[in-house]
Amino acid sequence: MKKEKMMDKQSNNCSIIETIYHLPELKSCPIETTFKIIGKRWTVLVIREILRGNTQFNRFMENIKGISPKVLTERLRELEEMGIISRRIVSKYPLRVEYTLTDMGRGFEPVLLSAASFSMTYMPRAVFKDGKSRTPDQLLADHVVK
């Protein structure tokens, strides 16, 4: 099959993902690469907490039920080494450290919002008390102060 016909077939019958997987410059699966980071237990919850405005170790411990201090420390170090978060010492005595997302780290926000949207739409019984499906836009519209 000629290249033009293959590209035409891809654009008519295949998903964007399939089209991407036919590109010669692709070295590895971009989906797998992302999930190697956020698919590791607790990592996505640490990123979620920073997006929520929680930036200190004790706030992470309070809001991420079940995580141990040792594992939290490991995840924070891994995220810092990958360039997803940055660590800043606020005070030396008592030691107070804050974590913030880098530009790369902020790039996870639409990924997490998409994951939340998927769950709210297709798994509402697991997400909502009333078990009714809704989109993030619907949810936000219901909570806007008028």
C-alpha positions, 0 to 999 in steps of 0.5 A: 500500500502506498504511503498516501493511501495508508495515511488516508486510511488512517485518517478515515478509519483509525483513532488519533492514537493509531495514527501516532503509532505509525509515525516513524519518529516514535521511539516508545509508547507515549501513553506507557511513558506517562503512566510509568510516572503517574501509574506508580502508587501514590504519585498521582495523589501527591501531584493532585495535592499540590494542584489543590494547593497543599505543598507541605509534607504534613498536608500530604500525610493528612490528605493521602490516606494510607501513605507512609512517611517513608513512601511519601519521601520516596515519591517526593524525591522521585518527582523532584529528580524527574523535574516534576516538582521543585523543593524549597526550604522555607525555614531551617528551624524548625525545618519547613519545606514546600513543594511546587510543580514545575512547568512539566508538573503543571502539564499533568493537570489536564491529564488528571482532569481528563481522568476525573472526567472519565470517572465522573461520566462512566463510573459515577457510582464509585465517585458520587454519593448519588451515583449520577453521572455528570461532567466537571462543567456540570458539577462546577456550574452547580456550585457557582455562587450566584 
